[in-house]
Amino acid sequence: MSPTPKQARTHRRKAVPRDRTKNVTQWRVEASWNHRPDDPVVIRTSDRKRARKAFRDLLDKGAYVIFQEHAGWDRWRTVDEQNGADLLAEREAEQQLTAAGHPRTPDAYRPNAGDRHRSWLAWMDARAEAARVADEQAEREQAEADARRRRLAAEATRDARALMSPPAIVRPENRQRARHITGAQR
């Protein structure tokens, strides 16, 4: 455990403006498994490459791994966090698809958080289904627009004779008056 800031402070003759925080080059890798959550693996090292290698090795073993950088005074900043069990399941699904004769996963495929359990083939099927539903919706809307256009044309031909005749004369006693007009404008 690092000393507290007060303990680490000693008398300095000159105030040199630099970071005196101890162990800032430390890296920490924490890994835990679902079958033993109470017994995590913690690796602390000042070698970043060694920490990265430990991170990859623990991911290959199916652990949930957190890669952290030291921020001073026993504070750690998370740099990377991945679930090895999900990555192994994804890799196994990819191998099963390859063994079944399907083409390899496209490079543009990036699964979302909810799609990590699905293969890219299911992703493609979902995209095709969404496109089919959109096409059906567009056809429905086009059919409704055509039916509306036909109905309006039929109404126009039916009402054309009435529209060609002059309007009926309204006798003065039956004429409607607007109520909002003031007396001076009547």
C-alpha angles and dihedrals in degrees: 000000000000119000118257117258091256093052093047093052113099132169112288122189094207128034101232108186102229137114110271095179111135123235097007091148093063123121126198130198118195120189131179135174129214092235092054110025093156094060109059125175115236121189119185121187140149091222110092094195091052090049091050090050091050088049092054093044093052091047089054088054090058099253129145099245132196119193112203138185122212114251098183134268094044093305118132129199117210111236100173136003125186140165110233094191091060092047091050091049090049091050091048092050089050090053091049091051091049091049090050090056100254119141119260122271114280115249091233092060111110113172118219121228091267094045100055092102093052126081122235088251090063087046090055091047090051090050091049091049091050090050091049092051090048091051091050090050091050091049090050092050091047091050091049091050091049092049091049091049091050092047092051091048091051091049091049093052092045094048097038093095092052091047092052094057119082118259119271116262113249115211115234094246091057095045115119117232124207110246096209097063113103122236095256092059097050 
